[in-house]
Amino acid sequence: MIYPHFPDGILLKKHVGRIIRVQGVQYQLERLMAEKYDHHLVQRVALFEAKKSDTQETAVVKFRFQMDPDAILETDREAVLIMALNWFRAEAGCLQACETRDHRTPKFYGKEELVQGSQDLYPGGYMHVIAMSKVPGSPVTTFSRFTRREIETIRKQLAEILEYTRQKGCHYILPNKEDLFFDRTSMHTALVGFAGLALDDNSNIDPITESSFEVTAFGLESLPHGRR
């Protein structure tokens, strides 16, 4: 059994070099970018940088591995499985609906609902996979300091992205600064965390501006920055 308290980032490095097929296209996993344990859905979530076989471009492949359900009450296991599947499908649906050509959001390449093999974390359990483009920049949490102009630029572009996703019928419900990428050279902001969006009726949600809660909830003012 793989216990959930294993540190993040140590279990899935073994998949580097693996080739995974997503909707007919092969991706070779080249680097583990992030790995974490989701206590609510009892799954390991991992992001890999990968090479897309048909174009040779760098892509991102996201995995959700079901873990041993012993951590879930037996009466709740079916409900958690359904929740995990619905969450995955909603994430893929929002990513596909909200993809952009200017890299403000990732481009959706495809998804697969697979079964783990004998060498995976929980053989026989689900393995949900999404392939997408890689956006420019790095998470805003990795920068040591921003200028005031950069913070204002990020806020403005974030509001534009969230308003765009609202118009596409997706509402951001789990703000996370780690999902916000910034490229200092081009002053380009991108949003990558589509697990934080939910399909919604946008008629019930006001248009999003820089002062909207959806924007302020990202806590940009808490990022280290100067007065200029």
Residue pairs with C-beta under 8 A, 6 or more apart in sequence:
1 68
1 70
2 11
2 67
2 68
2 121
2 122
4 37
4 39
4 42
4 67
4 71
6 37
8 34
8 35
8 36
8 37
9 32
9 34
9 35
10 35
11 35
11 44
11 121
12 32
12 35
12 44
12 46
12 63
12 65
12 121
13 32
15 29
15 32
15 46
15 48
15 63
16 29
16 30
16 31
16 32
16 48
17 28
17 29
17 30
18 28
18 29
19 26
19 27
19 28
19 29
20 26
20 27
20 29
20 50
20 61
20 112
20 129
21 27
21 112
22 61
22 109
22 110
22 111
22 112
22 129
22 130
22 131
23 109
23 110
23 111
23 112
23 131
24 110
25 52
25 53
25 54
25 109
25 110
25 131
26 53
27 50
27 51
27 52
27 53
27 59
27 61
27 131
28 50
28 51
28 53
29 48
29 49
29 50
29 61
30 48
30 49
30 50
30 51
30 58
31 48
31 49
32 46
32 47
32 48
33 47
33 48
33 49
33 60
34 46
34 47
35 44
35 45
35 46
35 47
36 44
36 45
37 43
37 44
37 45
37 67
38 44
38 45
38 64
41 64
41 80
41 83
41 84
41 87
42 66
42 67
42 68
42 69
42 71
42 72
42 80
43 64
43 65
43 66
43 67
43 84
44 63
44 64
44 65
44 67
44 121
45 62
45 63
45 64
45 65
46 62
46 63
46 65
47 60
47 61
47 62
47 63
48 60
48 61
48 62
48 63
49 58
49 59
49 60
49 134
50 58
50 59
50 60
50 61
50 131
51 57
51 58
51 59
52 58
52 59
52 109
52 131
57 133
58 134
59 109
59 131
59 132
59 133
59 134
60 106
60 131
60 132
60 133
60 134
61 129
61 130
61 131
61 132
62 129
62 130
62 131
62 132
63 127
63 128
63 129
64 84
64 88
64 126
64 127
64 128
64 129
65 116
65 120
65 121
65 122
65 125
65 126
65 127
66 81
66 84
66 116
66 121
66 122
66 125
66 126
66 127
67 121
67 122
67 125
68 122
69 77
69 80
72 80
81 126
84 126
84 128
85 113
85 126
85 128
87 195
88 111
88 113
88 128
88 130
90 197
90 198
90 199
91 130
91 194
91 195
91 197
92 108
92 111
92 130
93 199
94 165
94 168
94 170
94 194
94 197
94 198
94 199
95 105
95 106
95 108
95 130
95 132
95 194
96 108
97 168
97 169
97 170
98 105
98 164
98 165
98 168
98 170
98 194
98 197
99 105
99 106
99 107
99 108
100 107
100 164
101 107
103 133
103 135
103 136
103 188
103 190
104 135
104 157
104 160
104 161
104 164
104 189
104 190
104 191
105 135
105 161
105 164
105 165
105 190
105 191
105 192
105 194
106 132
106 133
106 134
106 135
106 190
106 192
106 194
107 132
107 133
108 130
108 132
109 131
109 132
109 133
110 130
110 131
111 128
111 129
111 130
111 131
112 128
112 129
113 126
113 128
114 126
114 127
114 128
114 129
115 124
115 125
115 126
115 127
116 122
116 123
116 124
116 125
116 126
116 127
117 123
120 127
135 181
135 190
135 192
136 181
136 183
136 186
136 188
136 190
137 181
137 182
137 183
137 184
137 188
137 189
137 190
138 181
138 182
138 183
139 177
139 178
139 179
139 180
139 181
140 146
140 154
140 177
140 180
140 181
140 182
140 220
140 223
141 177
141 178
141 223
143 182
143 184
143 223
143 224
144 224
145 224
145 225
145 226
146 154
146 223
146 224
146 225
146 226
147 225
147 226
147 228
148 225
148 226
148 227
148 228
149 228
150 182
150 184
150 187
150 225
151 220
151 221
151 223
151 225
153 187
153 189
154 180
154 182
154 189
154 220
155 210
155 215
155 220
156 210
157 188
157 189
158 180
158 189
158 191
158 215
158 218
158 220
159 208
159 209
159 210
159 212
159 215
161 189
161 190
161 191
162 172
162 191
162 208
162 212
162 214
162 215
163 207
163 208
163 209
165 171
165 172
165 191
165 197
166 202
166 205
166 207
166 208
167 202
168 202
169 199
169 200
169 201
169 202
170 194
170 197
170 198
170 199
170 200
171 197
171 198
171 199
171 200
171 202
171 205
171 214
172 196
172 197
172 214
173 196
173 197
173 198
174 193
174 195
174 196
175 196
175 214
175 217
175 218
175 219
176 193
176 196
176 218
177 218
177 219
177 220
177 223
178 193
179 191
179 192
179 193
179 196
180 189
180 190
180 191
180 192
180 193
180 218
181 189
181 190
181 191
181 192
182 188
182 189
182 190
183 189
183 190
206 212
208 214
208 215
209 215
